[in-house]
């Protein structure tokens, strides 16, 4: 009976370690995605203005030809 309890305890500890590792990886991935989206958003703001709009319009005209 004692060996069974020890086995169960070890199994639960191993499961918990793997679960926490998966949660950490998931959180890290979410942070990386959020950071990438933020950089893209900031990049779009920097491209804006009259020059950015002119480039966009030129691109649309060439696509229509």
C-alpha positions in Angstrom: 0.0 0.0 0.0 2.8 2.4 0.8 4.5 1.8 -2.5 1.3 2.5 -4.3 0.9 5.8 -2.4 4.5 6.8 -3.3 3.9 5.9 -6.9 0.8 8.0 -7.0 2.5 10.9 -5.3 5.5 10.8 -7.8 3.1 10.6 -10.7 1.1 13.6 -9.5 4.3 15.6 -8.9 5.6 14.8 -12.4 2.2 15.7 -13.9 2.2 19.0 -12.0 5.7 19.8 -13.3 4.7 19.2 -16.9 1.5 21.2 -16.5 3.4 24.2 -15.1 5.9 24.0 -17.9 3.2 23.9 -20.5 1.5 26.9 -18.8 4.8 28.9 -18.7 5.4 28.1 -22.4 1.9 29.2 -23.3 2.3 32.5 -21.4 5.7 33.1 -23.0 4.2 32.5 -26.5 1.3 34.9 -25.7 3.8 37.6 -24.6 5.8 37.1 -27.8 2.7 37.4 -30.0 1.6 40.5 -28.1 5.0 42.1 -28.5 5.1 41.3 -32.2 1.6 42.7 -32.7 2.6 45.9 -30.8 5.7 46.4 -33.0 3.6 45.9 -36.1 1.1 48.4 -34.9 3.8 50.9 -34.1 5.4 50.3 -37.5 2.1 51.0 -39.2 1.8 54.3 -37.3 5.3 55.3 -38.4 4.5 54.6 -42.1 1.4 56.8 -41.9 1.2 60.4 -42.8 1.0 61.9 -46.3 4.0 59.9 -47.7 2.6 56.6 -46.4 -0.8 57.4 -47.9 0.7 58.4 -51.2 2.6 55.1 -51.4 -0.6 53.2 -50.6 -2.5 55.0 -53.3 0.3 54.4 -55.9 0.2 50.7 -55.0 -3.6 50.6 -55.5 -3.3 52.3 -58.9 -0.7 49.8 -60.1 -2.9 47.0 -59.0 -5.8 48.4 -60.9 -3.9 48.7 -64.2 
